[in-house]
């Protein structure tokens, strides 16, 4: 059942997030998990000449790829984050656009060798709508890879998420959580092949792992 995304309200939420998340002194880096130096790296994307990051946030992953000679494009909902990250990484050739990801993918005609999301738009967008649009934007054989926290057992589908705890202004969005096998089915339905969803365990026992999902166009 669809959930009522309020894009102006979610834009405000991600603008608020940008104030605390963006670090002007941070260096380019690329890692799929929430633990620095842990897990696989950009090799999951193959050897792309061009990439698109959906929900690119601080842009550090795009900057890392741009340093490797990749044509790096990002899209994010927050005007503030796009302004900060766009200015920070423009000297490396990174291009970041401000838009709602479904609208942007539906109207953009470019093709990319890889599309990816690191705790980004693939976590916060209905996969039944997102995945077919991503598939259309990928070059033949291109890679789609995303990561996010694994679902809490028994809590599947779209879930509301408040920002900043349970006090203050009610700022919230929706995230999407499924078992790995369900993510795989969503991708197959959207026309992807070589689909694989797995949970990478945390470096410390008992800590939260990372779901990493990959597929080919």
SULKARA-V338525 format. One line per field, one symbol per residue. ss: DSSP state (2 for helix, 1 for strand, 0 for the rest). phi: phi as a letter, one per 40 degrees, with the letter a starting at -180 (. if undefined). psi: psi as a letter, one per 40 degrees, with the letter a starting at -180 (. if undefined). A space follows every 10 residues. Layout:
ss=???
phi=???
psi=???
This chain:
ss=0000002222 2222222222 2000000000 0000000000 0222200001 1111000002 2222222000 1111110022 2222222222 2200111100 2222222000 0111111100 2222002222 2222222111 1111111100 0000001111 1100000000 0111111002 2222222220 0011111111 0000000001 1111110
phi=.cbccbcdcc cccccccdcc ccbccccdab acccbdgbgc bccccgbcca bbbcgcfcgc ccccccccgc cbbbbaccdc ccccccccbd ccgcbbbcac ccccccbcbc bbcabaabfb cccbbdcccc ccccdccccd gcbbbabacc ccdgbbgcbc accggbbgcc babbbbbacd ccdccdcccc gcbfcababc cccbdgcccb cbbbabc
psi=hiighgdddd dddddddddd dhheeiihih hdiehhehai aedeebgidi ihhhfebeed dddddddeeh hhiihidhdd dddddddded deehhhihih ddddddehei iidihihhfb dedeihdddd ddddddehih eihhhiiiii ihhegiahhi hihfafiahg hiahihhiid ddddddddde eiifhhhihh iiehheihah hhhiii.
